[in-house]
Amino acid sequence: MAGRVPLGAELVRKDKEGAQERAFLVGIDVRTRGRAGVRVTAQAQAARDAASAAPIVGAEAASQSSGQGSGQGSGQSSGQGSGKSKANKPSIPEFDADESLAELRTLAGSAGAKVVGEILQRRDRPDPATLIGKGKLEEIAGAAASANADLLLFDHDLSASQQRNIEKIVKRRVIDRTQLILDIFARHARTREGQLQVELAQLQYMLPRLAGRGVEMSQLGGGIGTRGPGETQLETDRRKIYRRIRHVEQQLENVRRVRAQQRQRRESAPVATVALVGYTNAGKSTLFNALTRAAVLASPRMFATLDPTIRAVVLPSKRKVLLSDTVGFIRSLPHTLVSAFRATLEEVQRASLIVHVSDASNRLSAEQDAQVEIVLKELEAEKKPRLRVMNKVDLLDEELAGSLRDDAKTVYVSAAEGRGLERLLARIDAMIEEDPVSRVRLRVPQKEGKLLAMLEAKARIYSRKYKDGAVELEVEAPESVVRRVREWAVG
């Protein structure tokens, strides 16, 4: 199975002429009535709850920036109404149904599909059988046929029975939001570890949906050792999937052990780990490349980064930290993916500092941040020290970008243009507690050339004098360096 994700029949297939699959998008706006009679989308409620439980540093500034920068929105401003709130917290703009459908359009593009049509259905409650109702589904079937669509992409998770019922009516393949994200992950997994993690998530997703895979699933299986007396192909496949899940989980456990050993070796030295997290397409990989001069793929497509990358970064204090680039989070990230990628996301759990990268140019950056909070809470990493980085300030109005000021926990940068990176490194330096920095005076014999070279490389030298065959220095250095020169300390 190496080099390929087994059950991940990729969403985008090519026909003999090399044409992309044609996708018809279906969105659903399920609304519930809030306490004050305001109509609030169910999708936005979880993010609002997360935001109220864990206030997001700088959300007001971010929303104000993105709102003025874009010049449009749904009439909700994060800066408005926050003073009226009992807790004096900024309001969180909704991820409304239109913007959710736009995100699905971007996801479809990341999967390589060509969008040939879309429709948004507004309902007070989902239909238990078909999600959007049989009448509307027949209308969609006609529209999809007119557009010659190969498949329907639903901006919602579908149960196994809903998927079967919809396919019977539309006579086309039906993909829900989770399956689409899984497919994108399958396309972008490059390392063996990434492929195993995606495969596990796909197997867990497929298991409850076996009954709907068609008539062939009810036929008797064949082959020595593949089935018991009277066992159906459905039961055979279920058993095979369970066996494969156990095998993949065992291989991932081996990955976790190797990672734990690597982490123990790293932790034996006083080197802190800094994890970049954020909503997908917030610019984490671009920032990672700018700080480390690495060559990680930076792409406007969602989930371009899937396999974790760790590189060393030298801080202004001359301390080294390990910077980890992680997979982007997204609204309603499938739980199976969070579980499958736990081996990778352990870097977030064990990090000394979490650098939360946000898109300052996005009107919904505050709600995207709330969605990140939900995933961090699921990873039990929400209480980790945090630094907020508002990226993409180059996309804001020039006057507005010039008026933005860093605060205690927020730094404004443009990773693409390299603006604000020195301030960001200085702020990370101030927040890292491992291997603390102190200032000492030293008198080192000139013959200690290796020691002097080490100080030159690993300490900040404020003064240097040559006297009586020795070098008198005043340096600021990490504790690990100070210990090695303690015998030459003076004063």
N, C-alpha and C positions, 0 to 999 in steps of 0.2 A: 504493500500500500504506500510505500515511500514515494514522495514527490507528488502525491495526489490525494485529495480529500475524497474518501470513498463514496459516501452517499451524496456528496455535494454536486449533483448534476447541475452544472452552472446554469444560472438563469439565462444568460445570454448565449445562445447557440448560433452558429452560422449555417445558413443553408448553402447549397452548392455554389451560389453566386457570391457568397460571402456577405450577405445582407444581415443587419442586426435584427434581433427580435423586436417586434412592434408591441409596445405596452400601452394599455389603457388604464389610467389611474382612477381609483375610486376613493373619495374621502367621505368621512362621516362626522358630523358635528352633533354629538350627543350632549344636550344641555340639561343642567340641573339648576334649580332656583336657590339662590343664596339666602342668607338670613334677612337681608334688607330688601329682598325682592329683586335683586340684581341677577341677571342671567349670567352664570359663570360656567365655562366649559369644564367638563369633568377632567380633561387632560391637564388643565392649568391648576386644578385644585391641589394635586400632590406637590407641585412645585411651590405653590403659595404656602402650604403647610410647612414645607422644608425651610422656606425663607423665614417664616415666623418663628420656627424653632431655633434656627441658627442664622442670625443676621449676617448679611454678606457685606463685608467691608467695601466701602466705595461704591455701592450699588447706585446711590443717588447720582454721583458724578458720572458713572458709566451710562446710566439711562439718559441723563441730560445731554451728555456728549453725543450719544448715538442718535437720540431723538432729533437734536438740532442738526446733526450732520446729515441725516438722511432726509430731513424735511418732510417726513411723512410718518404715519402710524395709525393706530386705531383710536386715537383720541385719548389715550391713556399715557400720562407722563409720570415717570418714577419720582420726579421731584415734586409733583403736585399731590397734595393730600397727605404727605408724610407728616407734616406738622400737626395734623388733626388726629393722627393715630395715637392711641393711648400709649403705645410703646415707642412713639416717635420713630417708627421704622419706615423705610421707603416702600411704596406700593410696588407690586411686581406686575409688569405688563403681561397680558395673557399670550400664550402660544395659541392663537386662535386657529380655527379650522382652515382658513385660507393659507396662513403661514405654515401650518402643519402639512398641507398638501404641497406647498412649495418645497418643503424639506423632503417630502417623498419624491418629488420630481428630481431633486438633486441626488437622492439615493439611487434612483433609477438610472441616472446618468453615470454614477459611480459604478453601477453594475454593468454598464455598457448598453443598456436598452435605449431604444428610440421611442420617445413618448409621442403617441399619435392622437391622444384625446384624454380628457379627464372630466370628472363630474363630482359634484359635492352634494351629498344628501344630508339635510338637517332633520333631526328627529328628537323627540322628547325622551325616547328610550330605545335601545337596540332591539331589533327583532330577534328572538331566540333561535329561530330556524335559519334565517338568511342574513342577519345583521341589519339589512337595510329595507327589507320588505320585498315580497314577491313581485308586486307591481312595478316598483322602481327597478328591480333586477331585470325584468323583461325589457324595460326601456333601455337599460344599460347594455343588455345583450344585443339589441338592435343597433345601438350606437357603436359598439365594439365591432359588430359585423360590417357596418358601413365604413369604419376606419381600417378594416382588414387587420385588426389587432390579433396578435398571437396569444396574448395572455392578459389577465387582469391583475393589477397590483392594488391591494387594499391597504389603506393607511390605518390599519387596525389589526389586532390579533384575532384570528379566526379559530374557533373550535374545530375539531375534526369533522363533526356533523355539519357545521355551517359550511365548511369548505366543500364537502360532498354535495350538499344541497345546491350551492351556488354553481358548481361545475355542471350539475345536471341541467340547469336552466340556461346557462350561457354557452355551454358546449365548448369551453375553452379552459386552458389551464388557469388556475387561480393561485396567486402567491400572496401571503399576508406579510405584514411589516417585519415580523421576526424572521421569516424565511428569507426575505429580501436581504436583511442585514447579515444573516448567516452566509448567504451566497457571496456578498461583497467580501466578508472575512475570508471565505474559501478562496476567492480570486487573488487576495493580497497576501495570504500566508506564504512565506518563503522558506522559513526554517522548519526543521523537523518538529520542533516544539510547537511552533505556531500551527502547523498542520494537525498535530495531535489534538490541540486544544479546540480547533474548529471542528474536527471530526467528532469529538466527544459531544459538543453542543448540538451538532446535527443529529447524531444518534439519539440523544435525549429528546430532541424535538420530534423526530420521526416515530419513535416508539408508540405513542398513543394514537398515531394517525395511520397505522398499518391497515386497519379495517377498511379504510376508504381508498385503497390503492387500485381497486378494479377487480373485475371478475376473476382474473388469473390468480388472485390471492386466495380464493376459496377452493382451488383445485388441489388434489393430493400431490404432495411433493414426491420427488424421486431421487434415487442415488443411495448407495450403501452408506449407512451411518448418518444420514441426514434427517431421518424421522423415525418415530415409533409407529406401531400399528395404528392405522386410522388417523394419524396426525395430519392436519391440513397444512398447506403451504404457509398460511398465515401464522400458525403456531411454530412452524419450522423457522420462519424468518424472525419471529419474535425471539426465539431461543438463540438464533445466530447473533441478533443484535445485542442481547444481554451478554453473550460471551464476548463480543467485540468491545462492548462498553467496559467490561471487567479488564480486558487486555489493555485498552487505551488508558484506563485509570491507573493500571499498574505501571505503564510506561511513563505517565505523567508524574506518578509518585517517585519514580527514579529521577525525573527531571528536578522535582522539588528537593530530593536529597542532594543532588549535585549542586543545585543553587544554594542550599543551606551550607554545604561545605565551602563553596566559594565565598559566601557571605561571612562565614566564621573566619576565613583567612583575611578578608577585608577588615572585619571588625577587630581583629587582633592588632591591627595598626590603627592609629587615631585618625581615620579618614571618614568624614561624614558623607552621607548619601543624600542628594537632593533630587526629589522626584517631580518631574513636570506633569501636571494633570490639567484637564480642561475639556470643554466641549469639542467635539470633532470639528476640524477645520478652523480652530481658533489661532493656529499658527505656531503650535508647539514645536514641530520639526524644524521650521524656519528659525525659531528662536534657539533651538538646540544646536543647529548648524552654526549660527552666528556666534554662540558662546564657546563652542568646542572646535570650530573649523572642521567639523565632520562632514560627511557627504550623505547623510540620511535623506531618503526621498522626501522632498517637500512638494506637495501637490495640492491644488485647490479641490481635488476630489475627496469625498468623505472616506475616512478610514484608510488613507494612503499608508499610514504607519500602523503596522500590526505587530511586528516582531520587536521585542524590546532592545534598546541599545543603551549602553553605558559608556561614558567617556569621562576622562579626568578634566577638571577645570582648575586653573590657578587663580585664587582670589587675590585682592590687593594686598592682603597680609602675608602673601606668599604661601598660605596654606593651600593644600589641594583638597578638592571635594570631588565626589563622583556624581555626575549628572545623569539621570535616567529619563529617557524619553518613553512615554507609555502610550497605549492605545487610547484614542479619543473616546470620551463618553458621549452618550446621546440620550434624548428623551425616551423614556420607557425602554432602556437597554435591557434586552432579554436576560432574565435571571440565569438561564442556562449558560449564557456567555460569561456572566460575572463569575459563575461557579467554575466553568471550564478554564477561564483565564486567571484563576486564583494564583497559579504558580508564577505567572508574570506579574500580577498586581501585588504580590507579596513585597515587591520593591517599594510600593507606595506605603504598605503597612509598616515596613521597617525603616523608612526614610527619617532622617533627622529633621528635615524641613520639606514641606510640600509647597511647591511654587504653582499656584493656580493661575493658568493663562486664560484670559478672557479676550473676546473680540470687542474692542472699544467702539468699532464702527457699526455694530449690530444693535438695532433697537431692542432686541430681546436678550441682550447680554445678561441682564439681571436674572431673567428666568432660566437661561441656560446655566448660569452659575448655581441656581437652586437645584437644577437637575444633577449637576455635578455633586452637590451636597448629598443628594439621595444616594448616589453610588458610593461616595466616601463613607457614609453612615453604614451602608451594607458591608463595606470592607472593614468597619470598625476603626477607621482612620480619621474620623471627623474632628478629633481633639488634638491632632498633631499640630505643631507650630506651622503657621501658614503665612505665605506672602502672596499677595495678589498682584499680578502683572496685567495691566491693561494694554494689550497689543494692538497693532494696526492703527496707531494714531495718525499715520500718514494718510489714511483714508478719510479723516475728518476735515472739516473746514479749517483752513490755515489759522485763522484768527482764534477759533475755538481751541484748536490743538495747542496753540501758544499760551493759552490761559490756564491750561491744566497744570496742577501742581501735585507732586508726590505728597503722600502723608505717611504716617508711621507704618502702615501695613500695605500700602499701594504704591506701585511704580508704573509710570506711563512710558511705554517704549514703542518703537517701530523696529521689529526684528528684520524686516525686509530692507530697511534703510540704515540699520545699525544705530538708530537714535536711542539714547537712554540706557545703553548696555553697561556703561561704566557705573552709572548710578545703581543699576540693578545688581551688579557684582558686589558693590560696596554694601548694599543693603543685605544681601545674602551673607556677606562676611560678618556683618554685625549680629546676625541672627544665629549663626552657627556656634554652638557651645563646645563641640568636641575640640580637643587640642587648643585650649584657650591661649590667647596672645598676651604677652607681657613685655615691658620694656626693661632692659638690663644694660649695665655698663660692664665692659669686658676689657681685659688686658691680655692679649694673645701673643705668644712669641711668633716672630716672623717665620721661623722655621716650620711652624704648623701650617704648611701650605694647604693641605687637604681640608683642614678645619676652616681656614679663612675662605676657601672656595665654597665650602658648604654654607657658610654664613651669607656669602654673596648671593647664593642661589635661593636660600630658604628664609632669609630674614630681610627686614627693611632696615637699612643702615642710615642713621640720622647724622652721625659724625664719625670722623676717622682721623687719628693722629698717629704719626710714627715717632717713637721715643725709646731710646736705649735698646734697640733690637727687638722692640715689641710694637704691636699695633693696639692703640687704645680706641675702643669702639663704643658707641651707644647705639643699640639695636632694639628693634621690636620683633619678637620671634615667637612662634608657637612653642608650647610647653615641651613638645617632643624634641625641639632643637635646643631649648634652654637647658634641658637635662644633660645634653652632650657637652655643653660648654660651661657647666656650673663651676668647675674648678678654676676657671679663669675670670670669674665674676669679681668685681670690685665695688666698693661703696655700698 
